[in-house]
Amino acid sequence: MRQSDPELSEIGLEASWRKRLQVDFDAEYMLELRDFLREQKLLGKTVYPSKDEIFAALNATPFDAVKIVILGQDPYHGPGQAHGLCFSVRQNVPVPPSLRNIYKELAADINFLPPKHGCLNEWAQQGVLLLNSVLTVEGNLAASHKDKGWEKFTDSIVSHLNDKAENIVFILWGNYAQKKGAMIDRARHLVLESPHPSPLSASRGFYGNHHFSKSNEYLRAHDVAAIDWQLSG
């Protein structure tokens, strides 16, 4: 049997997720994904995020800390943008259009003051799992790593949360995320759905969805500390 590549193994993965996902790292689909990523590297392709940030969302938000899941599609594909958290960019990177629209909805929903940056680490540290469905992408080529195996891996993450956790809020923006939400038990968890915050769709129902205040209302109703959505800076 082939051994899993250290680049895609449990090495460096937070312990609570490592325990739950080891079976996936040993699965044939993950070995095939490893081979695909290795091939991309040999071909000289640029892959985002860096290998040490592929599992950044899981490392920032341990299993037992998860209160809310925001589900993205795949990482940003521009230089310096992706750092492993969906919709987020580093402090010194311009705020992308979808995140600017998220900030607009936050401002209308909870009197949020948009920061000058787009780094969402503060949310992750409070229990917001900022998970992309696909965890890598080729530079300047959106959705280029779609259907290579990552969807199975992130399905497993969602399945573990659905089956073993209670009262999680799943925020699903756009058709892609909503398809992934089909496995969620809506009697045990809250599912919030709307169009995607992309400039192409935000005006068709993303604005006015009140997902941030609704999430906190649900958490408080289940005796869970609410998220402070306000970002510093």
Secondary structure in CASP SS format (residue, H / E / C, confidence):
PFRMAT SS
TARGET T0000
AUTHOR 0000-0000-0000
METHOD secondary structure of the structure
MODEL  1
M C 1.00
R C 1.00
Q C 1.00
S C 1.00
D C 1.00
P H 1.00
E H 1.00
L H 1.00
S C 1.00
E C 1.00
I C 1.00
G C 1.00
L C 1.00
E C 1.00
A H 1.00
S H 1.00
W H 1.00
R H 1.00
K H 1.00
R H 1.00
L H 1.00
Q H 1.00
V H 1.00
D H 1.00
F H 1.00
D C 1.00
A C 1.00
E H 1.00
Y H 1.00
M H 1.00
L H 1.00
E H 1.00
L H 1.00
R H 1.00
D H 1.00
F H 1.00
L H 1.00
R H 1.00
E H 1.00
Q H 1.00
K H 1.00
L H 1.00
L C 1.00
G C 1.00
K C 1.00
T C 1.00
V E 1.00
Y E 1.00
P C 1.00
S C 1.00
K H 1.00
D H 1.00
E H 1.00
I C 1.00
F C 1.00
A H 1.00
A H 1.00
L H 1.00
N H 1.00
A H 1.00
T C 1.00
P C 1.00
F H 1.00
D H 1.00
A H 1.00
V C 1.00
K C 1.00
I E 1.00
V E 1.00
I E 1.00
L E 1.00
G E 1.00
Q C 1.00
D C 1.00
P C 1.00
Y C 1.00
H C 1.00
G C 1.00
P C 1.00
G C 1.00
Q C 1.00
A C 1.00
H C 1.00
G C 1.00
L C 1.00
C C 1.00
F C 1.00
S C 1.00
V C 1.00
R C 1.00
Q C 1.00
N C 1.00
V C 1.00
P C 1.00
V C 1.00
P C 1.00
P H 1.00
S H 1.00
L H 1.00
R H 1.00
N H 1.00
I H 1.00
Y H 1.00
K H 1.00
E H 1.00
L H 1.00
A H 1.00
A H 1.00
D H 1.00
I H 1.00
N C 1.00
F C 1.00
L C 1.00
P C 1.00
P C 1.00
K C 1.00
H C 1.00
G C 1.00
C C 1.00
L C 1.00
N H 1.00
E H 1.00
W H 1.00
A H 1.00
Q H 1.00
Q H 1.00
G C 1.00
V E 1.00
L E 1.00
L E 1.00
L E 1.00
N E 1.00
S C 1.00
V C 1.00
L C 1.00
T C 1.00
V E 1.00
E E 1.00
G C 1.00
N C 1.00
L E 1.00
A C 1.00
A C 1.00
S C 1.00
H C 1.00
K C 1.00
D C 1.00
K C 1.00
G C 1.00
W H 1.00
E H 1.00
K H 1.00
F H 1.00
T H 1.00
D H 1.00
S H 1.00
I H 1.00
V H 1.00
S H 1.00
H H 1.00
L H 1.00
N H 1.00
D H 1.00
K H 1.00
A C 1.00
E C 1.00
N C 1.00
I C 1.00
V E 1.00
F E 1.00
I E 1.00
L E 1.00
W E 1.00
G C 1.00
N H 1.00
Y H 1.00
A H 1.00
Q H 1.00
K H 1.00
K H 1.00
G H 1.00
A H 1.00
M H 1.00
I C 1.00
D C 1.00
R C 1.00
A C 1.00
R C 1.00
H C 1.00
L E 1.00
V E 1.00
L E 1.00
E E 1.00
S E 1.00
P C 1.00
H C 1.00
P C 1.00
S C 1.00
P C 1.00
L C 1.00
S C 1.00
A H 1.00
S H 1.00
R H 1.00
G C 1.00
F C 1.00
Y C 1.00
G C 1.00
N C 1.00
H C 1.00
H H 1.00
F H 1.00
S H 1.00
K H 1.00
S H 1.00
N H 1.00
E H 1.00
Y H 1.00
L H 1.00
R H 1.00
A H 1.00
H C 1.00
D C 1.00
V C 1.00
A C 1.00
A C 1.00
I C 1.00
D C 1.00
W C 1.00
Q C 1.00
L C 1.00
S C 1.00
G C 1.00
END
